[in-house]
Amino acid sequence: MVILHIISSNIDKEATQLMLKKCLFPVAGYGTRFLPATKSMPKEMMPVVDKPLIQYAVEEAMNAGVADMGFVTGRTKRAIEDHFDINYELEKEIAGSGKEQRLSSIRELMSACTFNYTRQHEMKGLGHAILTGRSLVGDNPFGVVLADDLCINPEGPGVLAQMAALFNQFRCTIVAVEEVPEDEIHKYGVIAGEAISDNIIRVTDMVEKPAKEDAPSNLAVIGRYILTPDIFDILEQTPPGKNGEVQITDAILTQAQQGCVLAYRFKGNRFDCGSVPGFIDATNYVYQNLFKG
């Protein structure tokens, strides 16, 4: 009951009518762990079997009820824009053949969603990338999906859909978390907090990429967020943190200190496709469990 009181005191009646309709995809990174493959190809376009990572990410957002997709890109990411557009020559070539069916999933996305783009001119961290996307989401709550993290829940709603249901109830920033081994803690933002239920934690502390001896827990934030629009004003005032970058972790901690942030232990499988072993694991999983040929 305490948590409900805290959250409800921070929102007004108009805000309770908001629904999650926008999602931001920060896709400006270089993907250096996959060089030379990513020298001229966006890492988000790397295929897991027959679909690029970014399509899985957009499908997850669409299945969460989001229709307005915003991309924070860089100058080498034109292929992402082209993927969510018509290819007249290709489509004319395969029209009427059995190959045409292979475009059904991307055509469904293009029909159901709108796609908007802005460029991040300098790589200054995830917080800076999200701030760059402010013009795409405006004064609205929004999801953030990092395509590097491929999340699959074969038994129910996707991770962002699970989080959207929580947002509809609590109306505050929500981050997805999972337990990680001690020797991997230094790769993530790590949270500490007060358990509200088995799967929901009220965040009291967040640390970006701590040494394992300094980590407040083994609960790591993965690439799924729902953020309230006040995050933009906070990001503007957030100084560079770890590695000289504007860290979204620092801004979300400010939100937690000023009001309420929830961490959610999601249902499903998550693959770190920003690493070669994780990408191979994801490919094997999708091929063995989801690929229909």
C-alpha positions in Angstrom: 0.0 0.0 0.0 2.9 2.4 0.7 4.2 2.0 -2.8 0.8 2.8 -4.3 0.5 5.9 -2.2 4.0 7.1 -3.2 3.3 6.7 -6.9 -0.2 8.1 -6.9 1.1 11.3 -5.1 3.4 12.0 -8.0 0.8 11.9 -10.8 -2.3 13.8 -11.6 -5.6 12.7 -13.1 -4.6 13.7 -16.6 -1.4 11.7 -16.4 -3.3 8.5 -15.4 -4.9 8.5 -18.8 -1.5 8.2 -20.6 -0.7 5.0 -22.4 2.6 3.7 -23.7 2.5 4.6 -27.4 6.1 5.5 -28.2 9.3 3.6 -28.2 12.9 4.8 -28.7 15.7 2.7 -30.2 19.2 4.0 -29.7 21.1 2.5 -32.7 24.0 4.9 -33.2 26.7 2.6 -31.7 29.6 1.2 -33.8 29.3 -2.5 -32.8 33.1 -2.8 -32.5 32.9 -6.3 -30.9 31.7 -7.6 -34.3 34.4 -6.0 -36.5 35.0 -6.5 -39.4 31.3 -7.5 -40.0 30.1 -4.1 -38.7 32.6 -2.0 -40.6 29.9 -1.0 -43.0 26.8 -2.8 -41.7 24.9 -1.7 -38.6 25.2 -4.2 -35.8 21.4 -3.9 -35.4 21.0 -5.4 -38.9 22.9 -8.6 -38.1 20.4 -11.4 -38.7 19.4 -13.9 -36.0 18.5 -16.7 -38.5 16.2 -14.8 -41.0 15.5 -11.4 -39.2 17.8 -8.6 -38.2 18.0 -7.8 -34.5 16.3 -4.4 -35.0 13.2 -6.1 -36.4 12.9 -8.4 -33.4 13.1 -5.2 -31.2 10.4 -3.4 -33.2 8.2 -6.4 -33.2 8.5 -6.6 -29.4 7.5 -2.9 -29.1 4.5 -3.4 -31.5 3.3 -6.3 -29.5 3.4 -4.1 -26.4 0.8 -1.8 -28.1 3.4 0.8 -29.3 2.8 2.2 -32.8 5.2 5.2 -32.9 8.9 4.0 -33.3 11.7 6.5 -33.0 15.3 5.7 -33.9 18.4 7.6 -32.7 20.8 6.8 -35.5 24.3 7.7 -36.8 25.6 8.4 -40.2 26.4 4.7 -41.0 22.9 3.4 -40.1 21.0 4.1 -43.3 20.3 0.4 -43.8 18.0 0.5 -40.7 15.8 3.2 -42.4 15.8 1.2 -45.7 14.8 -2.0 -43.9 11.5 -0.3 -42.7 10.7 1.0 -46.1 9.5 -0.4 -49.5 12.1 -1.9 -51.8 10.3 -1.6 -55.1 12.9 -3.5 -57.2 13.1 -6.5 -54.9 9.3 -6.6 -54.3 8.6 -6.5 -58.1 11.2 -9.2 -58.7 9.6 -11.7 -56.2 5.9 -10.7 -56.7 3.7 -13.8 -57.0 6.4 -16.2 -56.0 6.7 -18.2 -52.8 9.5 -15.8 -51.7 7.0 -13.0 -51.4 5.7 -14.5 -48.2 9.1 -14.0 -46.5 8.3 -10.2 -46.5 5.0 -10.6 -44.6 6.5 -9.8 -41.1 8.2 -6.6 -42.2 5.1 -5.5 -44.2 3.0 -6.0 -41.1 5.3 -3.7 -39.1 5.3 -1.1 -41.9 1.5 -1.1 -42.0 1.0 -0.9 -38.3 3.7 1.5 -37.2 5.2 4.9 -38.0 9.0 5.3 -38.1 10.9 8.5 -37.3 14.6 9.1 -37.1 17.1 11.6 -35.7 20.9 11.5 -35.5 23.3 11.3 -32.6 26.3 13.3 -33.8 28.6 12.3 -30.9 28.8 9.1 -28.9 28.4 10.3 -25.4 26.6 7.4 -23.8 23.1 5.9 -23.6 21.8 8.9 -21.5 22.9 11.3 -24.3 21.4 9.1 -26.9 18.0 9.1 -25.1 18.2 12.8 -24.7 18.9 13.2 -28.4 15.6 11.4 -29.0 13.6 13.9 -27.1 12.1 15.4 -30.2 10.8 12.0 -31.3 8.8 11.3 -28.1 7.9 14.7 -26.7 6.2 15.0 -23.4 5.1 11.4 -23.3 6.1 8.2 -21.4 8.1 6.0 -23.7 9.8 2.7 -24.0 13.5 2.2 -24.7 14.6 -1.0 -26.4 18.2 -1.9 -27.0 18.3 -4.3 -29.9 21.6 -5.8 -28.6 19.4 -7.6 -25.9 17.2 -10.1 -27.7 14.4 -11.0 -25.4 12.1 -13.9 -26.1 9.2 -15.2 -23.9 7.8 -18.2 -25.7 5.1 -18.7 -23.1 3.5 -15.3 -23.0 3.9 -11.5 -23.6 7.2 -10.1 -24.5 9.3 -8.2 -22.0 8.2 -4.7 -23.0 4.5 -5.8 -23.0 5.0 -7.1 -19.4 6.5 -3.8 -18.4 3.7 -1.8 -20.2 1.1 -3.6 -18.1 3.0 -2.6 -14.9 3.3 1.0 -16.2 -0.4 1.1 -16.8 -0.8 0.3 -13.1 2.0 2.3 -11.5 2.8 5.2 -13.9 6.5 5.5 -13.0 9.8 4.7 -14.6 10.4 0.9 -14.8 13.6 -0.9 -15.6 14.0 -4.6 -16.5 16.5 -6.6 -14.4 17.9 -10.1 -14.1 20.4 -11.8 -11.9 23.9 -12.0 -13.4 27.0 -13.9 -12.3 29.5 -12.0 -10.2 32.1 -12.0 -12.9 29.7 -10.2 -15.3 28.5 -7.5 -12.9 31.0 -5.0 -14.1 29.3 -4.9 -17.5 25.9 -3.6 -16.3 24.1 -1.0 -14.3 23.2 -2.7 -11.0 20.3 -1.9 -8.7 19.4 -2.3 -5.0 16.0 -1.8 -3.5 13.0 -2.9 -1.5 11.1 -5.9 -2.7 7.4 -5.1 -3.3 6.6 -8.6 -4.6 8.6 -11.6 -6.0 9.1 -9.7 -9.3 8.9 -6.0 -8.4 11.5 -4.0 -6.5 11.4 -0.3 -5.5 14.8 1.0 -6.5 16.8 2.8 -3.8 20.3 2.7 -5.5 21.8 2.2 -8.9 25.4 1.9 -9.8 26.8 1.9 -13.4 29.3 -1.0 -14.1 30.6 -1.5 -10.5 33.4 -3.8 -9.5 31.8 -7.0 -8.1 33.0 -6.0 -4.6 31.2 -2.7 -4.9 28.0 -3.9 -6.5 24.8 -3.3 -4.3 23.3 -6.6 -5.6 23.5 -9.0 -8.5 20.4 -7.6 -10.2 21.5 -6.0 -13.5 19.6 -3.7 -15.7 19.1 -5.0 -19.2 18.1 -3.2 -22.4 14.4 -2.6 -21.6 13.1 0.6 -20.0 9.9 2.6 -19.7 10.7 6.2 -18.8 8.6 9.1 -17.8 9.2 12.3 -19.7 10.8 14.1 -16.7 13.8 12.0 -17.5 14.8 14.6 -20.2 15.1 17.5 -17.8 17.1 15.3 -15.4 19.4 14.2 -18.3 20.1 17.8 -19.2 21.4 18.3 -15.7 23.3 15.0 -15.4 27.0 15.4 -15.6 29.2 12.8 -17.4 29.7 9.8 -15.3 31.4 6.4 -15.9 33.8 6.6 -18.9 33.0 10.3 -19.3 29.6 9.5 -20.7 26.1 10.7 -19.8 24.7 7.6 -18.0 21.0 6.8 -18.0 21.7 4.9 -14.8 22.6 8.2 -13.0 19.5 10.0 -14.3 17.2 7.1 -13.3 18.8 7.1 -9.8 17.8 10.8 -9.5 14.3 9.9 -10.4 14.3 7.2 -7.8 15.5 9.7 -5.2 12.9 12.2 -6.1 9.9 9.9 -6.5 9.7 6.2 -7.5 11.4 3.8 -9.9 10.5 0.2 -10.1 12.7 -2.7 -11.2 11.0 -5.7 -12.8 12.3 -9.3 -13.0 10.9 -10.2 -16.3 9.6 -13.6 -17.7 11.5 -15.0 -20.7 14.9 -15.5 -22.1 17.4 -12.7 -22.7 20.4 -13.1 -25.1 23.3 -10.6 -25.1 23.7 -10.2 -28.8 26.2 -7.5 -28.3 28.7 -10.3 -27.7 29.7 -13.1 -30.0 28.8 -15.9 -27.6 25.4 -14.4 -26.9 24.7 -13.9 -30.6 25.5 -17.5 -31.3 23.3 -18.7 -28.4 20.4 -16.5 -29.7 20.8 -17.9 -33.2 20.8 -21.5 -32.0 17.8 -20.9 -29.8 15.7 -19.2 -32.5 16.6 -21.8 -35.1 15.8 -24.7 -32.8 12.6 -23.3 -31.3 11.1 -20.6 -33.5 12.3 -20.9 -37.1 9.6 -22.2 -39.4 11.7 -22.4 -42.6 
